[in-house]
Amino acid sequence: MRSVPLGISASSTAINCSASSRTSLLNSLNLKKPTPSSSNSSSRVPNSSDEFSLLSFSKPGVCRASQVVDLFPTVSPEIVVRKARLEDCWEVAETHCSSFFPEYSFPLDFVLRIDRIVGMMAGFSIPNGCRRTCLVAVTGSSLDETFLIGTQELKIGGFDGKISLNKGYVTGILTVDTVADFLPRKGPLRQRRTGIAYISNVAVRERFRRKGIAKRLIAKAESQARSWGCRAIALHCDLNNPGATKLYKDQGFRCIKVPEGANWPQPKTSPDVKFNFMMKLLNTSITAKIL
């Protein structure tokens, strides 16, 4: 597994610098002091037409390393949520297996990853009229700087059939679909429900947790569901995972009580795992009965 630099750790302690060192640094970075007429210029975010200025560099005896880091944002990459592409396959499988099966080690973990990739490629066949996509949260990539090779129409499994020369590193995954395999059937003929998206396989790599990545994945899934014309979005959450339950509740999901005697479908996992069925309306003005 390759490591990803998360940024430069700058000490809060001020570092003494000589006047000649400061002058050399200012000249090499082509920085200019703000003009007296500009207000709060030291806190402004520069754009392509601005001269970058760091007021603290002109202060005698002080050199703030964190301000130098701001000049090079690539060392502190942002998280971008987008649709998964072909080159993400291995890292998607790796994120899934390391999150749901952390106790497995080589060679079994390797076999699980291969099985997951095969499943993603071959098992993404869906009924006519249904949609499914895999979302990924990546770091070290920018949507504005991505160069893609391929076509928008080509899809392989749940992945866009495109290759990026700047793909980034997958930190979290989520699948959203309208297949309704795990939604209660409708009517005596047990018809497939429409207009409700379903979230599954939400996973974030351990060292990237508690950074809001899952929330961003969920928000992107909701946006995707709206673009499909869905009026609600649903999911199953493990009853023994209170942290995940709180996350979904904070995002507006509510637990739906299964009617007594009803046999609603749920994910196929260990028989001792119990789930909460949760749902969220995507348009609060809708008052139609969903279930």
Backbone bond lengths (Angstrom), bond angles and torsions (degrees), N, CA, C in turn:
res aa  C-N    CA-C-N  psi(-1)  N-CA   C-N-CA  omega(-1)  CA-C   N-CA-C  phi
1 M - - - 1.469 - - 1.515 109.38 -
2 R 1.286 115.69 129.49 1.458 117.13 -178.38 1.513 110.20 -84.35
3 S 1.317 115.24 147.77 1.459 120.94 -179.99 1.510 109.60 -91.87
4 V 1.338 113.47 152.87 1.457 119.42 -178.74 1.505 109.09 -122.36
5 P 1.314 118.37 125.23 1.468 120.09 177.25 1.510 109.83 -67.71
6 L 1.319 116.85 130.39 1.450 120.68 -178.90 1.517 112.67 -97.86
7 G 1.300 118.44 1.29 1.449 118.97 177.90 1.507 111.66 134.87
8 I 1.300 116.05 178.79 1.456 121.78 179.48 1.516 109.12 -102.03
9 S 1.309 116.08 129.84 1.456 119.98 178.76 1.523 108.43 -89.38
10 A 1.319 114.79 113.61 1.458 120.13 -178.07 1.514 110.11 -101.89
11 S 1.292 116.92 130.39 1.456 120.99 179.92 1.512 110.08 -69.05
12 S 1.351 115.41 144.08 1.462 119.70 177.70 1.511 111.63 -77.23
13 T 1.325 116.40 -10.03 1.459 119.77 179.40 1.511 110.10 -76.00
14 A 1.327 116.48 131.91 1.458 120.21 179.40 1.513 109.90 -68.40
15 I 1.347 115.45 142.11 1.463 122.02 -179.26 1.523 108.12 -109.20
16 N 1.328 115.60 126.65 1.444 119.01 -179.81 1.521 110.47 -73.02
17 C 1.316 116.76 134.36 1.458 122.32 178.39 1.523 108.22 -130.81
18 S 1.297 115.36 145.11 1.454 119.53 176.98 1.514 110.07 -74.63
19 A 1.353 116.39 161.03 1.459 121.46 179.55 1.511 111.16 -63.09
20 S 1.342 117.30 -38.32 1.469 119.93 -179.85 1.519 110.65 -66.69
21 S 1.349 116.92 -36.11 1.465 120.18 178.64 1.508 110.83 -66.12
22 R 1.362 116.00 -40.26 1.462 119.00 179.57 1.516 110.54 -65.17
23 T 1.325 116.82 -42.10 1.459 120.32 -179.78 1.512 111.25 -63.36
24 S 1.339 116.37 -41.59 1.462 120.57 178.89 1.514 110.83 -63.09
25 L 1.360 116.21 -41.35 1.459 120.04 -180.00 1.516 111.55 -65.83
26 L 1.332 116.31 -43.03 1.464 120.19 179.35 1.513 111.20 -61.76
27 N 1.336 115.97 -42.17 1.466 119.46 -179.37 1.518 111.47 -66.92
28 S 1.348 117.43 -40.17 1.464 120.28 -177.90 1.519 111.73 -68.74
29 L 1.347 116.58 -30.30 1.467 119.67 -179.87 1.519 112.20 -93.98
30 N 1.323 117.01 -2.09 1.459 122.00 179.64 1.514 111.29 56.66
31 L 1.353 116.05 46.72 1.456 120.82 -179.24 1.519 109.61 -96.73
32 K 1.296 114.70 146.54 1.453 119.88 177.63 1.507 110.11 -125.51
33 K 1.308 116.14 147.52 1.453 120.01 175.89 1.523 108.96 -68.59
34 P 1.363 117.97 145.54 1.453 119.59 177.76 1.520 110.77 -66.09
35 T 1.300 115.38 147.30 1.452 120.30 178.51 1.507 109.57 -73.13
36 P 1.348 117.88 152.43 1.467 120.31 -177.40 1.510 112.88 -60.17
37 S 1.351 117.86 -26.88 1.458 119.84 -175.59 1.507 112.81 -76.57
38 S 1.344 117.75 -18.03 1.467 119.80 -178.00 1.520 108.97 -82.86
39 S 1.340 115.72 140.94 1.453 120.46 -179.58 1.508 109.94 -106.44
40 N 1.360 115.93 137.96 1.460 122.42 179.66 1.520 111.78 52.17
41 S 1.318 117.51 33.87 1.465 120.25 -175.40 1.516 111.82 -67.44
42 S 1.337 117.19 -24.65 1.460 118.54 -178.23 1.514 111.93 -71.85
43 S 1.373 118.10 -19.11 1.457 120.63 -179.15 1.512 112.69 -104.83
44 R 1.337 118.21 -0.80 1.457 120.72 -180.00 1.510 110.42 -71.62
45 V 1.350 115.57 147.19 1.458 120.43 174.93 1.511 107.98 -89.10
46 P 1.324 119.51 118.98 1.454 121.34 -175.48 1.514 111.45 -70.91
47 N 1.326 115.48 146.87 1.446 119.37 171.58 1.518 108.37 -115.29
48 S 1.346 115.59 -171.02 1.451 119.10 -172.24 1.515 112.94 -65.20
49 S 1.349 117.49 -19.75 1.453 119.85 -177.14 1.524 112.75 -101.09
50 D 1.331 117.16 -1.24 1.468 120.37 -176.89 1.517 111.02 -95.60
51 E 1.324 115.66 154.66 1.463 122.31 167.74 1.524 106.85 -88.42
52 F 1.312 117.97 127.58 1.457 120.70 -179.67 1.519 109.45 -74.18
53 S 1.328 116.29 134.92 1.461 120.23 179.89 1.512 109.97 -133.34
54 L 1.300 116.01 138.83 1.451 122.32 175.34 1.523 107.78 -124.84
55 L 1.312 116.07 102.88 1.453 120.77 -174.07 1.527 111.31 -63.83
56 S 1.337 114.78 -34.41 1.463 116.57 -175.05 1.523 112.24 -69.51
57 F 1.334 118.40 -20.25 1.454 119.41 177.33 1.520 111.30 -65.35
58 S 1.343 115.86 -25.28 1.463 118.76 -178.72 1.523 112.09 -85.36
59 K 1.364 116.15 -6.98 1.451 118.46 178.76 1.519 109.65 -76.29
60 P 1.304 118.58 132.08 1.462 120.74 -176.99 1.519 111.62 -66.28
61 G 1.340 115.13 134.34 1.450 121.00 171.23 1.502 116.45 82.08
62 V 1.367 119.04 2.12 1.448 120.06 -176.11 1.520 109.91 -128.73
63 C 1.336 116.57 134.55 1.458 121.93 176.93 1.518 107.78 -133.45
64 R 1.329 118.39 113.72 1.455 121.79 -175.30 1.524 110.12 -97.66
65 A 1.337 115.76 109.43 1.463 120.55 -175.52 1.510 111.83 -64.83
66 S 1.357 118.39 -32.65 1.457 120.22 -176.82 1.521 111.79 -62.30
67 Q 1.344 116.85 -29.86 1.456 119.61 -179.95 1.523 110.89 -73.33
68 V 1.309 117.22 -29.79 1.456 120.40 175.38 1.521 109.52 -68.53
69 V 1.344 116.10 -38.95 1.462 119.98 179.08 1.518 110.73 -60.19
70 D 1.354 118.10 -34.69 1.457 121.18 -179.75 1.515 112.08 -60.56
71 L 1.334 116.97 -23.29 1.464 119.87 -179.73 1.512 111.52 -74.25
72 F 1.327 117.08 -17.19 1.460 121.77 -176.46 1.528 109.39 -126.97
73 P 1.345 119.14 75.85 1.457 121.95 -173.61 1.514 114.12 -65.70
74 T 1.338 119.21 -15.85 1.454 120.74 -177.85 1.518 112.48 -67.68
75 V 1.331 118.35 -18.98 1.457 119.58 179.47 1.517 110.81 -80.26
76 S 1.326 119.60 -9.70 1.450 123.65 177.43 1.522 108.11 -129.26
77 P 1.341 118.03 74.48 1.451 121.95 -169.67 1.523 113.24 -66.12
78 E 1.312 116.77 148.64 1.444 122.56 177.02 1.525 109.48 -91.92
79 I 1.322 115.51 161.39 1.453 121.80 176.79 1.529 108.82 -89.53
80 V 1.313 116.05 130.46 1.458 122.72 176.98 1.528 107.94 -120.61
81 V 1.331 117.12 131.01 1.460 121.93 176.31 1.524 108.71 -103.15
82 R 1.324 116.59 126.50 1.466 121.55 -177.62 1.517 109.23 -150.90
83 K 1.338 116.40 175.06 1.456 121.30 175.36 1.527 109.20 -71.33
84 A 1.318 115.19 143.31 1.464 120.18 179.04 1.522 110.24 -68.91
85 R 1.331 115.18 146.48 1.463 121.35 177.95 1.522 109.09 -120.91
86 L 1.324 115.37 173.83 1.462 120.22 -173.89 1.522 112.32 -56.64
87 E 1.312 117.43 -40.93 1.462 119.09 -176.07 1.523 112.85 -71.86
88 D 1.351 117.55 -7.49 1.463 121.22 178.34 1.522 112.71 -87.41
89 C 1.340 118.13 -5.52 1.471 121.48 -170.15 1.523 112.94 -52.28
90 W 1.330 116.50 -52.16 1.458 119.32 -175.69 1.524 111.56 -63.96
91 E 1.314 117.44 -43.98 1.464 120.13 -177.50 1.525 111.23 -70.57
92 V 1.338 118.12 -31.18 1.461 120.81 173.91 1.527 109.38 -63.69
93 A 1.347 116.54 -47.24 1.465 120.65 178.38 1.523 111.08 -62.46
94 E 1.323 116.57 -40.11 1.466 121.55 -179.66 1.527 110.96 -65.17
95 T 1.342 116.86 -42.87 1.465 121.14 178.85 1.522 110.57 -64.11
96 H 1.316 116.23 -43.38 1.463 121.07 179.97 1.528 111.00 -61.95
97 C 1.325 117.23 -51.40 1.467 121.12 -175.20 1.530 112.57 -68.98
98 S 1.331 117.50 -39.57 1.459 119.83 -179.51 1.528 111.66 -69.90
99 S 1.333 117.24 -23.47 1.467 121.27 179.71 1.521 111.93 -86.02
100 F 1.337 117.00 -42.86 1.457 120.82 -175.72 1.528 113.38 -93.87
101 F 1.331 117.60 -21.38 1.465 121.11 -179.94 1.528 110.42 -132.04
102 P 1.331 118.42 58.41 1.476 120.47 -174.52 1.521 113.26 -69.60
103 E 1.339 117.83 -17.02 1.458 120.42 -175.93 1.525 112.86 -81.49
104 Y 1.339 116.92 -11.34 1.457 118.97 -178.07 1.527 110.69 -83.21
105 S 1.339 115.78 144.43 1.455 121.28 178.14 1.526 109.46 -126.86
106 F 1.333 115.97 174.42 1.465 121.15 -178.26 1.538 109.99 -62.99
107 P 1.334 118.87 137.67 1.473 127.52 9.62 1.520 114.28 -94.29
108 L 1.368 117.28 -4.35 1.458 119.39 -174.98 1.525 111.80 -64.96
109 D 1.338 116.96 -37.57 1.460 118.80 179.82 1.525 111.22 -64.37
110 F 1.344 116.77 -35.05 1.465 120.31 178.05 1.532 110.59 -66.14
111 V 1.340 115.75 -42.22 1.464 120.24 178.12 1.526 110.45 -62.32
112 L 1.328 116.71 -40.59 1.467 120.56 178.33 1.524 111.61 -61.35
113 R 1.324 117.39 -40.61 1.457 120.91 179.89 1.531 111.00 -65.36
114 I 1.334 116.48 -42.79 1.459 119.72 177.45 1.529 110.40 -63.00
115 D 1.328 116.33 -41.96 1.463 120.59 178.70 1.524 110.91 -62.61
116 R 1.314 116.45 -38.52 1.460 120.36 179.87 1.529 110.87 -66.44
117 I 1.324 116.75 -41.87 1.466 120.13 178.79 1.530 110.62 -62.29
118 V 1.332 115.82 -45.86 1.467 119.73 178.08 1.523 110.54 -60.46
119 G 1.328 115.89 -41.13 1.454 119.58 178.90 1.517 112.58 -64.04
120 M 1.336 116.20 -39.75 1.460 119.60 179.27 1.514 111.60 -66.69
121 M 1.313 117.29 -37.44 1.458 121.38 -177.82 1.529 112.00 -76.48
122 A 1.322 115.54 -43.52 1.464 119.37 -173.95 1.524 113.07 -94.99
123 G 1.324 117.19 -23.00 1.459 119.63 -174.06 1.506 114.80 -97.88
124 F 1.321 117.36 12.71 1.453 119.63 -179.07 1.522 111.98 -95.85
125 S 1.342 117.50 15.38 1.461 119.28 175.44 1.522 108.16 -68.54
126 I 1.306 117.40 133.76 1.456 121.82 -174.68 1.520 109.86 -131.03
127 P 1.333 117.53 156.19 1.463 120.49 178.80 1.530 111.19 -64.19
128 N 1.306 115.24 158.09 1.462 120.60 178.00 1.521 110.07 -59.58
129 G 1.317 115.31 137.21 1.457 121.07 178.87 1.509 114.56 87.09
130 C 1.329 117.86 -7.75 1.471 121.33 179.21 1.524 110.18 -97.18
131 R 1.316 114.77 158.84 1.465 120.92 -179.50 1.515 109.28 -128.07
132 R 1.337 114.75 150.75 1.472 120.37 175.02 1.519 108.97 -154.54
133 T 1.328 115.45 137.88 1.460 119.20 176.88 1.522 109.51 -148.29
134 C 1.309 115.12 151.18 1.463 122.11 176.38 1.527 107.97 -104.37
135 L 1.327 116.48 128.50 1.455 121.98 177.87 1.520 109.25 -105.03
136 V 1.323 116.29 145.56 1.458 121.06 177.58 1.527 109.65 -130.56
137 A 1.324 115.18 145.11 1.462 121.66 170.34 1.522 106.52 -102.50
138 V 1.319 116.65 121.42 1.464 120.34 -176.31 1.517 109.86 -121.90
139 T 1.314 115.74 151.09 1.454 122.42 175.38 1.517 108.84 -118.84
140 G 1.323 116.56 153.59 1.459 120.53 -178.89 1.503 112.59 80.70
141 S 1.342 117.30 19.67 1.458 121.03 -179.37 1.510 108.83 -139.60
142 S 1.315 116.30 156.34 1.459 122.15 177.58 1.521 108.65 -135.48
143 L 1.339 116.15 132.61 1.465 119.23 179.18 1.515 111.47 -61.75
144 D 1.340 116.77 -32.24 1.456 120.55 -177.67 1.521 112.18 -74.68
145 E 1.349 117.40 -18.55 1.452 120.10 -175.17 1.527 112.63 -112.55
146 T 1.355 116.55 13.18 1.451 120.97 -176.33 1.516 110.92 -88.26
147 F 1.316 116.58 130.64 1.458 122.81 176.00 1.520 108.16 -107.99
148 L 1.351 117.57 117.58 1.448 122.43 -173.58 1.515 111.40 -106.41
149 I 1.336 115.02 145.38 1.452 122.45 173.53 1.521 106.97 -121.23
150 G 1.324 117.73 121.87 1.454 121.42 -178.59 1.512 110.73 136.47
151 T 1.336 116.41 -172.33 1.456 120.96 -178.26 1.512 110.42 -119.16
152 Q 1.323 116.06 154.82 1.451 121.91 -179.19 1.533 110.92 -69.24
153 E 1.334 117.19 -30.78 1.461 120.77 -174.30 1.520 113.02 -77.28
154 L 1.344 117.40 -30.01 1.458 120.63 -175.95 1.520 110.89 -71.59
155 K 1.341 115.57 126.56 1.459 121.04 175.52 1.518 108.42 -134.30
156 I 1.315 116.31 137.46 1.459 122.53 176.58 1.518 106.82 -120.48
157 G 1.321 116.64 111.96 1.450 119.93 -172.43 1.523 109.39 63.83
158 G 1.318 116.19 -129.73 1.455 120.79 176.89 1.508 112.74 -97.58
159 F 1.341 117.17 15.81 1.459 121.35 -173.72 1.522 110.92 -111.48
160 D 1.323 115.54 144.15 1.455 120.58 171.62 1.519 109.03 -67.22
161 G 1.337 116.13 136.05 1.457 120.23 -179.40 1.506 112.41 -82.59
162 K 1.331 116.43 54.93 1.456 122.04 -177.81 1.522 109.70 -130.67
163 I 1.305 115.27 151.63 1.462 121.80 178.85 1.524 108.12 -117.05
164 S 1.326 116.54 134.13 1.457 121.67 179.70 1.520 110.14 -110.69
165 L 1.324 115.70 142.25 1.462 120.09 175.46 1.525 111.54 -86.41
166 N 1.348 117.06 -1.81 1.462 121.54 179.64 1.518 107.39 -143.67
167 K 1.329 117.21 69.33 1.450 120.65 -167.31 1.531 113.66 -82.17
168 G 1.315 119.04 -24.77 1.444 121.05 -176.95 1.525 111.74 81.81
169 Y 1.334 116.35 -174.83 1.461 123.57 -175.54 1.523 108.76 -117.61
170 V 1.328 117.55 125.16 1.462 122.30 -175.19 1.530 109.76 -72.50
171 T 1.329 116.41 124.25 1.465 121.95 178.49 1.516 112.84 -112.41
172 G 1.323 117.32 -19.09 1.463 120.54 -179.04 1.518 110.17 -157.81
173 I 1.342 116.28 155.11 1.460 121.37 -178.17 1.519 110.61 -137.82
174 L 1.324 115.82 160.51 1.464 122.78 176.75 1.521 107.70 -162.58
175 T 1.332 116.76 141.31 1.456 121.68 174.53 1.522 109.05 -113.76
176 V 1.322 116.58 135.85 1.467 121.37 176.81 1.520 107.85 -131.34
177 D 1.332 116.25 138.19 1.461 119.58 -177.53 1.524 110.73 -151.14
178 T 1.330 115.31 172.78 1.460 121.89 174.60 1.527 110.47 -120.17
179 V 1.338 116.27 22.70 1.460 120.66 -177.80 1.531 111.39 -71.04
180 A 1.316 117.49 -30.25 1.473 123.51 175.38 1.521 113.02 65.65
181 D 1.324 118.09 29.70 1.466 120.51 177.71 1.523 112.30 -63.08
182 F 1.351 116.43 -32.57 1.453 119.99 -175.88 1.527 112.24 -110.83
183 L 1.315 116.52 23.04 1.460 121.81 174.05 1.523 108.80 -105.01
184 P 1.349 117.01 146.99 1.479 119.05 179.00 1.527 110.76 -60.95
185 R 1.325 115.23 137.80 1.457 120.54 -179.22 1.531 110.80 -70.97
186 K 1.321 114.93 162.78 1.452 121.45 -171.02 1.529 110.84 -113.18
187 G 1.348 115.00 124.85 1.458 120.30 173.64 1.515 114.13 76.58
188 P 1.340 115.52 175.88 1.473 120.07 -178.50 1.523 112.79 -65.85
189 L 1.317 117.82 -22.85 1.466 120.90 178.04 1.520 112.31 -87.00
190 R 1.325 115.87 1.35 1.467 122.17 178.52 1.526 111.26 51.32
191 Q 1.324 114.53 55.91 1.458 120.71 -179.58 1.530 110.76 -77.08
192 R 1.320 115.21 150.50 1.462 121.44 177.71 1.523 109.58 -66.97
193 R 1.320 116.80 133.82 1.466 120.43 179.60 1.521 110.73 -76.67
194 T 1.314 115.18 146.78 1.459 122.20 178.40 1.524 109.64 -121.92
195 G 1.329 115.44 158.91 1.459 119.92 177.45 1.512 114.84 82.87
196 I 1.332 117.16 4.79 1.464 120.92 179.20 1.524 108.51 -125.40
197 A 1.310 117.05 119.71 1.466 121.45 176.40 1.525 109.41 -85.15
198 Y 1.314 115.77 157.31 1.466 120.48 -177.69 1.529 109.98 -131.50
199 I 1.343 115.80 131.32 1.463 122.89 -179.50 1.529 109.28 -100.65
200 S 1.329 115.84 137.76 1.464 120.30 176.79 1.528 109.71 -150.22
201 N 1.330 115.40 170.88 1.474 122.57 174.97 1.531 113.03 53.03
202 V 1.324 116.59 43.94 1.465 120.07 176.04 1.528 108.38 -80.38
203 A 1.320 116.32 120.20 1.465 120.35 -177.98 1.522 110.07 -148.98
204 V 1.326 115.84 141.05 1.463 122.71 177.38 1.526 108.04 -130.45
205 R 1.315 116.66 133.40 1.471 119.70 178.07 1.532 110.15 -56.25
206 E 1.320 115.48 144.00 1.464 121.16 -171.19 1.523 112.82 -55.60
207 R 1.305 118.02 -44.66 1.476 119.26 -175.12 1.518 113.24 -76.78
208 F 1.354 117.63 -3.05 1.460 120.68 177.00 1.527 112.26 -110.89
209 R 1.330 116.80 8.31 1.458 119.60 -179.20 1.530 111.11 -76.41
210 R 1.331 114.39 163.58 1.470 122.73 -177.64 1.525 111.67 63.63
211 K 1.317 116.96 30.03 1.470 120.96 177.96 1.536 111.93 -121.85
212 G 1.331 116.97 11.28 1.457 120.75 178.15 1.518 114.69 80.74
213 I 1.342 117.65 11.84 1.459 120.39 -177.11 1.524 110.94 -68.59
214 A 1.340 117.23 -43.43 1.467 120.42 179.33 1.530 110.93 -60.34
215 K 1.328 117.38 -39.82 1.468 120.26 178.55 1.521 111.20 -61.97
216 R 1.315 116.62 -40.19 1.466 119.89 -179.84 1.523 111.10 -69.22
217 L 1.324 116.83 -36.31 1.460 119.92 176.43 1.533 110.48 -64.53
218 I 1.334 116.81 -43.31 1.465 120.94 179.84 1.525 110.55 -64.11
219 A 1.334 116.55 -43.34 1.469 120.12 178.98 1.532 111.48 -61.03
220 K 1.341 115.84 -40.02 1.469 119.81 178.05 1.523 110.47 -67.00
221 A 1.335 117.47 -38.03 1.464 121.12 178.24 1.526 110.38 -63.91
222 E 1.327 116.84 -40.48 1.463 119.99 177.92 1.523 111.01 -63.90
223 S 1.320 116.34 -41.16 1.458 120.24 177.41 1.528 110.93 -62.75
224 Q 1.343 116.15 -41.62 1.462 120.44 178.04 1.518 110.81 -63.13
225 A 1.326 117.00 -41.93 1.461 121.17 179.93 1.525 111.26 -63.43
226 R 1.321 116.70 -40.39 1.472 119.69 177.13 1.525 110.80 -62.21
227 S 1.328 116.11 -40.33 1.467 119.13 -179.94 1.524 111.30 -65.37
228 W 1.332 117.93 -22.82 1.460 122.39 176.21 1.523 111.69 -85.29
229 G 1.321 117.20 -4.32 1.455 120.91 -179.19 1.514 114.32 86.33
230 C 1.331 118.36 16.88 1.466 121.75 -179.65 1.524 110.76 -76.52
231 R 1.325 115.35 144.83 1.468 120.39 179.25 1.527 112.26 -98.51
232 A 1.347 116.76 -11.64 1.467 120.93 -179.79 1.518 108.93 -154.08
233 I 1.337 114.60 165.91 1.463 120.62 178.50 1.525 107.40 -139.55
234 A 1.342 116.82 141.35 1.459 121.17 -173.43 1.522 111.01 -134.55
235 L 1.336 115.23 167.66 1.468 121.42 178.46 1.521 109.43 -164.84
236 H 1.318 116.22 166.79 1.458 122.88 170.81 1.523 108.40 -111.91
237 C 1.328 116.08 138.06 1.467 121.22 179.75 1.518 109.69 -127.59
238 D 1.321 116.00 132.87 1.462 122.31 179.66 1.535 109.88 -59.58
239 L 1.339 115.77 127.42 1.459 120.05 179.93 1.523 112.33 -62.46
240 N 1.333 116.61 -24.92 1.462 120.71 -179.20 1.523 112.74 -88.98
241 N 1.315 116.84 13.48 1.465 121.58 178.45 1.525 109.00 -122.33
242 P 1.340 117.31 77.02 1.470 120.21 -176.79 1.519 113.17 -63.19
243 G 1.352 116.24 -28.74 1.463 118.60 178.69 1.514 111.45 -64.17
244 A 1.331 116.71 -42.95 1.465 120.27 178.42 1.521 110.67 -67.26
245 T 1.334 117.16 -40.10 1.465 120.46 178.49 1.519 111.11 -59.68
246 K 1.334 116.29 -43.52 1.469 120.29 178.58 1.519 110.71 -64.53
247 L 1.339 117.12 -40.14 1.457 120.88 178.77 1.519 110.60 -57.87
248 Y 1.329 116.81 -48.56 1.459 119.90 -177.65 1.529 111.57 -67.90
249 K 1.320 116.90 -38.53 1.462 119.38 177.58 1.518 111.09 -63.65
250 D 1.313 116.70 -40.07 1.464 120.55 177.64 1.522 111.59 -63.66
251 Q 1.335 116.57 -25.57 1.463 120.92 179.11 1.522 111.95 -89.15
252 G 1.331 117.25 4.78 1.463 120.48 175.39 1.514 115.70 101.09
253 F 1.339 118.34 3.14 1.464 120.94 178.33 1.532 109.64 -79.05
254 R 1.331 115.30 147.99 1.453 121.61 178.44 1.517 110.34 -128.11
255 C 1.328 116.35 143.33 1.457 121.31 179.79 1.531 109.72 -71.33
256 I 1.322 115.66 134.41 1.457 122.29 178.21 1.522 108.21 -107.53
257 K 1.319 116.26 122.03 1.458 120.34 -178.07 1.526 110.16 -76.37
258 V 1.315 115.59 129.45 1.464 120.86 177.81 1.524 108.27 -75.58
259 P 1.337 117.80 125.21 1.468 119.86 179.50 1.527 111.62 -56.95
260 E 1.310 115.61 145.62 1.454 120.51 -178.55 1.525 110.46 -60.39
261 G 1.294 115.71 129.89 1.458 121.07 179.06 1.519 114.01 87.07
262 A 1.337 116.97 -8.50 1.465 119.76 -178.84 1.529 109.99 -77.95
263 N 1.297 115.43 149.52 1.465 121.09 179.99 1.525 108.70 -117.68
264 W 1.321 115.33 75.55 1.461 119.95 -179.60 1.525 109.84 -78.59
265 P 1.333 117.15 142.47 1.476 119.75 179.11 1.520 111.11 -69.62
266 Q 1.324 116.27 153.78 1.453 121.61 176.53 1.521 108.69 -149.82
267 P 1.331 117.62 163.55 1.469 120.69 -177.15 1.514 112.05 -54.46
268 K 1.319 114.81 146.01 1.462 120.88 -178.55 1.527 108.91 -89.13
269 T 1.316 116.03 97.34 1.464 122.17 178.35 1.521 108.19 -130.28
270 S 1.314 117.19 -154.31 1.457 120.71 177.23 1.526 109.78 -61.86
271 P 1.321 118.10 141.56 1.466 120.67 -176.62 1.524 114.26 -63.18
272 D 1.350 117.23 -21.78 1.457 119.79 -178.89 1.526 113.15 -86.95
273 V 1.336 117.84 -2.51 1.465 121.17 179.53 1.523 109.80 -84.32
274 K 1.330 116.52 126.73 1.454 122.89 179.07 1.530 109.14 -109.26
275 F 1.331 115.86 145.92 1.454 120.20 -174.24 1.524 112.16 -123.19
276 N 1.329 114.23 149.53 1.450 123.16 163.43 1.514 108.09 -91.70
277 F 1.332 117.11 131.68 1.460 120.00 171.76 1.522 107.17 -93.03
278 M 1.340 117.28 121.85 1.464 122.20 -174.10 1.524 110.12 -124.28
279 M 1.319 114.83 147.92 1.465 119.70 -177.34 1.521 110.44 -145.51
280 K 1.318 114.78 154.06 1.463 121.63 178.21 1.521 109.11 -140.22
281 L 1.340 116.03 132.53 1.456 120.39 173.75 1.523 108.90 -75.45
282 L 1.309 116.84 134.80 1.460 120.67 179.79 1.516 111.74 -88.00
283 N 1.314 116.31 -13.03 1.460 120.62 176.72 1.517 107.25 -136.36
284 T 1.338 117.07 109.54 1.462 120.85 -173.24 1.515 112.46 -67.28
285 S 1.330 118.94 -13.23 1.460 121.18 -179.70 1.517 111.18 -82.47
286 I 1.338 116.97 -10.03 1.463 119.89 -179.43 1.521 109.39 -78.44
287 T 1.307 116.74 127.85 1.467 121.15 179.83 1.526 111.79 -116.68
288 A 1.335 116.33 2.89 1.460 119.21 -179.35 1.522 110.03 -65.03
289 K 1.309 116.01 147.45 1.456 120.83 179.03 1.517 109.79 -74.69
290 I 1.324 115.96 128.16 1.456 120.15 -175.03 1.523 110.50 -92.27
291 L 1.295 116.65 -42.40 1.464 118.78 -176.25 1.513 110.36 -108.88
